[in-house]
């Protein structure tokens, strides 16, 4: 007598394996492009519009009107979507990213404040978000920024 329960399990395992294989092949193809960027220490250059955003910060990161401190960030709305090759567990690959959060020290915030709401070119090193202060998947530590006509 044929045990249909075992046949069903085998079919499910075969289908699951085929789906996993397809996912891995397609995922790898997304990063195979030579045009994908790399994470730090590689320096990259991005262009786009620089904007400023306010987000709720500590203590709860939920609502400024309920006492959370205002946290101001700068974001680049990129001219073209980017992909980034995976590096490690902390820096996974990303595709079709259209925004990047900028990371600057106080001096650079002062130096570049006139560039907010303008088209800019940024040079720096990229890393993936890892904390509550990161509001985009991708961040760039700014080395240099200039107006891009």
C-alpha positions in Angstrom: 0.0 0.0 0.0 1.3 3.5 -0.9 1.8 5.9 2.0 0.5 9.2 0.6 1.5 11.1 3.7 5.2 10.4 3.1 4.9 11.3 -0.6 3.3 14.6 0.4 6.1 15.4 2.8 8.7 14.6 0.1 6.9 16.8 -2.4 6.8 19.6 0.2 10.5 19.2 0.9 11.4 19.3 -2.9 9.2 22.4 -3.4 10.8 24.1 -0.4 14.3 23.3 -1.6 13.4 24.6 -5.1 12.0 27.9 -3.7 15.1 28.4 -1.5 17.4 27.7 -4.5 15.5 30.3 -6.7 15.6 32.8 -3.9 19.4 32.4 -3.4 20.0 32.6 -7.2 17.9 35.7 -7.6 19.3 37.4 -4.5 22.9 36.7 -5.7 22.0 38.1 -9.1 20.8 41.3 -7.6 24.3 41.9 -6.1 26.2 40.6 -9.1 26.0 44.0 -10.8 29.3 45.8 -11.0 27.5 49.0 -10.3 26.6 48.0 -6.7 28.5 50.0 -4.1 30.6 48.7 -1.2 30.6 49.4 2.5 33.4 50.9 4.4 36.4 51.2 4.2 35.7 51.8 0.5 34.9 55.5 -0.3 31.9 56.2 -2.4 30.4 59.3 -4.0 26.6 60.0 -4.1 24.5 62.8 -5.6 21.0 63.9 -4.7 18.9 66.4 -2.8 19.9 67.1 0.9 16.9 67.4 3.3 16.6 67.8 7.1 14.1 65.7 9.1 13.1 65.8 12.7 12.4 62.5 14.5 11.5 61.6 18.1 14.6 60.7 20.1 15.2 59.6 23.7 13.9 58.5 26.0 11.2 56.5 24.1 11.8 57.4 20.4 8.0 57.6 19.9 6.5 61.1 20.2 8.0 64.6 20.6 4.7 65.9 22.0 5.0 63.4 24.8 8.4 64.4 25.9 10.8 62.7 23.5 13.7 64.9 22.5 13.8 66.1 18.9 16.5 64.4 16.9 17.5 66.2 13.7 19.0 64.2 10.8 20.1 64.9 7.3 19.0 62.6 4.5 20.0 62.5 0.8 17.2 61.8 -1.6 19.4 60.1 -4.3 19.3 60.9 -8.0 19.3 57.2 -8.7 18.6 54.1 -6.6 21.6 52.2 -5.4 22.5 48.7 -4.3 25.3 47.7 -1.9 27.2 44.5 -1.8 26.9 42.5 1.4 29.9 42.7 3.6 29.1 40.8 6.8 26.3 40.2 9.4 26.2 43.9 10.4 26.3 45.2 6.8 23.9 43.1 4.7 23.4 43.7 1.0 20.7 46.2 0.0 19.0 46.9 -3.3 16.9 49.7 -4.7 17.7 52.2 -2.0 16.7 55.8 -2.8 17.6 57.5 0.5 20.7 57.6 2.7 21.1 59.1 6.1 24.2 61.3 6.5 26.5 61.1 9.5 28.5 64.2 10.4 30.3 65.7 13.4 29.4 69.1 14.8 31.9 71.0 12.7 30.7 69.5 9.5 27.1 70.2 10.4 28.1 73.9 10.7 30.3 73.8 7.6 27.6 72.3 5.3 24.3 73.8 6.8 23.9 76.1 3.8 23.6 73.0 1.6 20.3 71.8 3.1 17.5 71.8 0.5 20.0 71.8 -2.3 21.4 69.3 -4.8 24.7 68.0 -3.4 27.5 65.6 -4.0 28.7 63.6 -1.0 31.9 61.6 -0.6 32.2 59.2 2.3 32.1 55.6 3.6 28.8 53.7 3.9 27.6 51.4 6.6 24.2 49.7 7.5 21.9 50.9 10.2 22.3 49.4 13.7 20.8 51.7 16.3 17.7 53.6 17.2 19.4 56.8 15.9 19.5 55.4 12.4 16.3 56.2 10.4 17.4 54.8 7.0 18.9 51.4 6.1 22.0 52.9 4.7 24.2 55.6 6.2 27.2 57.5 4.9 30.0 59.0 7.1 30.6 62.2 5.3 34.2 63.0 4.3 33.3 65.8 2.0 30.2 67.5 0.6 29.7 70.2 -2.0 26.9 71.8 -4.0 26.1 69.9 -7.2 24.7 72.2 -9.9 
